């Protein structure tokens, strides 16, 4: 694992820290490390939730280092675009609950990383933007797809087409983040939510997440309801389903196996 991506495990929660000061910019190496780290966490049945944050007090992540694109090399651009896409697609597809603890500026690929998470907690001093068009680029790691889903087409266009930067309170009001907390408190709040998620059946959570995300695909209500029934029945092939029901009936905390 690259030192640019730090991994800590606390019980059923994994904490990934983007560690490339001063601005926690993404590199080909750190994107690959993120992808590989998430793959390893998916294979770790003891991990139910994931928190992503940035090193330091000022930046969650400022996105890509623009020096990587200064020479206009198409081959390098293709490599970086693919690296961004694979890393953040892996984050979207993490089987458990993913929470971004946005502890500062989240710009470009930094915001796209947060958008790839299930939940976003922002500190009150945080600022967010997708300013790629300002420098002749465009968001290539899900920004143009995930942002409109969360905030609507109008605000997505303001941020992407007009380059508007927003503060944490505005991000909360338009639905870009779920909560704003004081400076220094995002990680603790994210860990609190992760602990709550850890009390849920991980087998159920994975299937619920699949169903919620499938709503973005434009399926009909009939298809969505059919999928709900199918995945509900599928749970009866898991150990967690039997454990959850019996623990409730026996008035004891469940012991999830993630199986």
N, C-alpha and C positions, 0 to 999 in steps of 0.2 A: 504494500500500500504506500502511496506517495505521502510524504509529510505534509503536502498541500491540503490533504483531507485527513482530518483527525477523527478517530472513532473511539467512543467511550460507551460502555454498556452499564446501565443501572437497572438491575432487575430485568423486567421484560421490555425495557425501553433502550433504544440505541440513540446516541447523540452524535451527529456528524457536524464537525466544525470546519467551515471553509477557512483555511489558514494560509493566506498569501498576502501578508501585509505589504503596504499600508492599506490598500483598498480591496483586498481579497478578490482580485481579478481571477478570471478563469483562464486556464491554459489547457493545451491538449492533454498534458499529463494529469492535471487535476480532474478534468472531465472524465478521463478513462478511469481514474481512481474512484470517482463517485459511482460510475457505472458498476465497477467490480465490487465496490463495497456494498451496494444495494443488492447485487446478486448473492453475495455471501450472507446478507441479512435475511433474504428470502429463504435461504437454505437452513437458517438457524431457527428451529421451531420454538426456541425459548424467547424470541423477540416478537412482540406484538405491536409495538409502536416505534416511530422514528421521529426525532426532532432534528431539524437542520437549522444551524445558526452560523454567524460569522465571528471570526476572531476579533477581539478588541471592542471598543465602545462606539465607533463612528460608522463603520461599514458592515452591512450584511454582505453585500458584494456589489462592486461597481461594474460587473459584467466582464466582457472580454477586454484585454489590453489592446487598444487600437494600433499599437506599434506592429502587431501581427498582420495588419491589413494595409500598412502604409505603402508597400511596394506594388499593390494591385495584382498580386499573383493569383490567378484563378485556381490553380491546383491547391495552393495553401488554403484559399477560401473554402474550397470543396471539403478538404480534410477537416477544417474547423467546424463547418456547418454540420457535417456528419457527426463529429464528436459531441457537439452540443445536443443534436437531436437524439442520439443514442443515450446520453447521460440523463437527460431530462425525461425521456420516454421511460427509462428504467425507474425513475423516481415516481412518475405517474402510476406505473404498474406495480409499485411496492404493494405487497399483499395486505399489509396492515394499515394503520392510521399514520399519516405523515403530517407533521406540523412544522411550519416555518416560524421560527422565532426571529422576526425581523428587527435586529438590534441597531439599525442605522440605515444609511443610504442603500437602496435596492434599485440599481439602475440597469437597464438593458438586460443582459443575460442574468444579472442578479435578481431582477424582478421576475424574469421567466422561471428561474429556479423556484422562487416562492409560489408562483402560479401553478407549478407542477405538483405542489403539495395539496393535501386535502383541506387544511386549515391554516390560516395566517394570523399570527399575533404580532402587532407592531408596537414598538416603543414610541412614546409621544414625540420624540425628536426625529423619527424616521421620515424619509422622503422617498418617493417612488416615481419612476419614469421609464418610458421606452423611447429614448432619444435617438435611435439609430438613423432615422431619416435626416436628422440634423447633420450627420457626417456622411451622407450618401449611401447608407446601408439600410437594412430593414431587419426587424426581429425574425430570427430564423429558428428559434427553439421553442415554438409554441405560443409566442406572445400574441400574434394576430388571431390565434384560434382560441386560446384560453381566456384572454382578457375580455372579449365581448360577451362570453358566456357568463362571466361574473358580474360585469358592471353595465352591460348593455352596449349597443352599437354606438350610441352618441358619445359616451365617455371614452370608449375605446378609441374612437376617431379623434377626440380631443387630445388624448395622450399620444397616440401613434402618429396621426397626420399633422397635428399642430405642435407636437413636442411638449405638451403641457406637463409640468412636474407637479405632483400633488403631495401634500403633507398628510400625516397620519390621520388627523381628524376628518379630512375630506375622504381619505381612503375608506374610513369606517362608514361614512355616510352614503357612499356609493356602492358599498358591498365588496370592496376589494380586499378588506381585512375583516376579521370577525370580532376583534377586540383591540383596543389601544390601552397600553399599560404605561406606568412611569418608566423613565430611563433606567435601564439595568434590570427590569423585571420580566422581560419577554421570555427568557429561558425558564424561569421558575413557573410562569403561567403555562407555558407549553408542556413542561414536565407534569404539571397538575392535570392537564387534559390527557396526557399520555397515560398517566396512572388511572384515570377514569376509564380510558379505552381498554386498559389492561384488565379491568374487571369484567369486560364483556367477553363472550366466547370468541376467540380469534377465528374459528371456523365460520361463525356467523358473520363476523365483521368483514371477512374477505369477500363473502358472497353478497352482503349488503352493499359493499363498495362497488362491486361489479355492476349491481343493479342500478345504483345511483349514477355511475359514470355512463351506463348504457343509455340513459335518457338524453345524452348529448348527441346520440347517433341518429336522432330523428325517427326512432321507432314509433309505431302506433301504440296507443294505450293498450290495445289488445295484446300486442307482442310483449309489452312490459309486464302486464299481468300474467301472461303465460310464463315468462321467465321467472317471475316471483314464485309461482307455484312449483316450477321445476326445481329451482334451487332450494326451496323449502323442503321438498321431498328428499333432495340430495343430502340435506343435513342429517337425515336419519341413517346414513351410512357412516357417520362420524362418531368417534368416542365422545366428543364434546357435547353433542346433543343429549346423549344419555346422562352424562355427568351433570349438565346444567339442570335438567328437569329433576333428577334425583336429589341433587344438592338442595334445590328449592324445597322439595317435599320433605327432606330430612332436616331442613332448617340449619344448614351449614354452608360455609363459603365453598364455591366450586373450585376444583383443581383442574384447570384447563390443560389439555395435552397438545392442542393445536393439531389434532388429528381427527 
